[in-house]
Amino acid sequence: MFYKKEKTDYKEIIPGVKLKTLTYGEKTLLSEFLIEQGISLPKHHHPCEQTGYLISGALILTIGDETYEVLPGDSWAIKSDITHSAAAIEDSVIIEVFSPVRKEYLPENLL
């Protein structure tokens, strides 16, 4: 599968958080998130391992009991079923990989 960058097709998954699935295979899914300044993602967990990279902006990221100030160029890995949350200090662009594929993030499930 090949993905050509477009500025359309983002889906708002919660107010202030937009998601676009860039590409996916049998075992991984690559996504881009746009999070508005001041928006918090509540504590949650899921069976997918999650690896992320902050393109721009700034976040406070909590993974388990550890909290980090995340700046552009920083990255993280969250094991499956570990509770985590995030708060956007600035408008932020994040790239994340999920394994296994998060079926709810497949394009046909985002309609």
Backbone torsions as a table, in degrees:
resi	resn	phi	psi	omega
1	MET	NA	138.7	178.2
2	PHE	-122.9	141.7	178.3
3	TYR	-123.1	128.9	175.5
4	LYS	-102.2	125.7	-175.7
5	LYS	-55.8	127.9	174.6
6	GLU	-134.9	154.2	-179.4
7	LYS	-96.2	13.6	-179.0
8	THR	-115.9	-178.2	173.7
9	ASP	72.1	19.5	172.1
10	TYR	-78.2	142.7	177.3
11	LYS	-116.0	131.5	177.5
12	GLU	-80.6	112.2	-176.4
13	ILE	-88.5	-29.8	167.3
14	ILE	-146.3	159.8	-179.4
15	PRO	-53.9	126.0	178.8
16	GLY	87.9	-0.7	180.0
17	VAL	-127.6	118.5	178.0
18	LYS	-113.5	145.0	-177.7
19	LEU	-128.0	140.9	169.2
20	LYS	-135.0	125.1	172.3
21	THR	-80.4	121.7	-176.6
22	LEU	-83.8	-49.7	178.5
23	THR	-163.0	163.9	-179.8
24	TYR	-157.0	158.9	176.7
25	GLY	-130.0	-154.2	-179.8
26	GLU	-73.9	-30.8	-172.1
27	LYS	-119.2	-15.0	-177.8
28	THR	-136.5	157.8	176.7
29	LEU	-135.8	130.2	179.9
30	LEU	-105.9	127.3	-175.9
31	SER	-134.5	159.3	175.4
32	GLU	-122.9	131.4	177.3
33	PHE	-115.2	139.1	171.0
34	LEU	-114.7	119.0	-177.5
35	ILE	-121.5	126.6	-178.5
36	GLU	-76.2	147.0	177.0
37	GLN	-52.2	136.7	177.7
38	GLY	88.2	-7.5	-179.2
39	ILE	-87.0	137.3	176.5
40	SER	-115.7	137.4	171.6
41	LEU	-95.1	119.4	-176.1
42	PRO	-65.5	162.4	176.1
43	LYS	-55.0	134.6	178.2
44	HIS	-158.6	170.9	174.2
45	HIS	-151.0	160.9	-180.0
46	HIS	-155.6	163.4	-176.8
47	PRO	-73.4	-6.9	-178.7
48	CYS	-85.7	139.8	166.6
49	GLU	-74.5	143.8	-173.4
50	GLN	-132.2	124.6	177.6
51	THR	-121.1	130.1	-174.6
52	GLY	-131.9	163.6	-179.4
53	TYR	-146.1	127.8	179.2
54	LEU	-88.6	116.6	178.4
55	ILE	-77.8	-50.0	-179.3
56	SER	-152.0	159.7	179.6
57	GLY	100.0	-155.4	178.4
58	ALA	-158.6	141.7	-177.3
59	LEU	-134.2	158.1	161.1
60	ILE	-109.2	120.5	-175.7
61	LEU	-117.8	127.4	175.6
62	THR	-113.7	125.6	178.0
63	ILE	-123.0	112.4	-174.7
64	GLY	61.7	-121.5	-179.4
65	ASP	-99.6	3.2	-176.9
66	GLU	-103.9	138.1	178.6
67	THR	-120.9	138.0	-175.4
68	TYR	-130.9	144.1	167.3
69	GLU	-90.3	119.7	-174.1
70	VAL	-106.4	126.5	-179.7
71	LEU	-120.3	163.6	-178.9
72	PRO	-51.1	132.7	-178.4
73	GLY	96.9	-14.6	178.2
74	ASP	-78.5	152.8	179.7
75	SER	-139.8	166.2	-176.4
76	TRP	-152.6	161.8	172.9
77	ALA	-136.1	131.9	-179.2
78	ILE	-120.9	119.0	179.1
79	LYS	-66.3	159.6	-179.9
80	SER	-60.2	143.8	176.4
81	ASP	62.9	18.8	173.5
82	ILE	-91.9	130.6	179.6
83	THR	-68.2	135.4	179.3
84	HIS	-150.4	161.2	178.7
85	SER	-154.5	166.7	-179.8
86	ALA	-149.7	152.0	174.2
87	ALA	-135.5	130.7	-178.5
88	ALA	-86.1	117.7	175.7
89	ILE	-79.5	-31.8	176.9
90	GLU	-135.1	164.9	169.5
91	ASP	-53.5	131.7	-171.9
92	SER	-132.3	147.5	174.0
93	VAL	-120.4	125.2	-174.6
94	ILE	-127.7	140.2	171.5
95	ILE	-110.3	130.8	179.4
96	GLU	-137.0	147.7	175.8
97	VAL	-115.6	133.9	177.5
98	PHE	-117.8	137.5	175.5
99	SER	-142.5	127.5	-3.2
100	PRO	-67.2	177.7	-179.0
101	VAL	-57.1	132.8	172.1
102	ARG	-81.6	103.9	-174.0
103	LYS	-59.6	-33.0	179.3
104	GLU	-68.7	-14.4	177.8
105	TYR	-96.3	-1.1	175.5
106	LEU	-65.6	142.4	-174.6
107	PRO	-50.2	-41.3	-178.7
108	GLU	-68.5	-20.6	178.5
109	ASN	-90.7	-7.1	-179.6
110	LEU	-95.7	-0.3	-177.2
111	LEU	-69.0	NA	NA
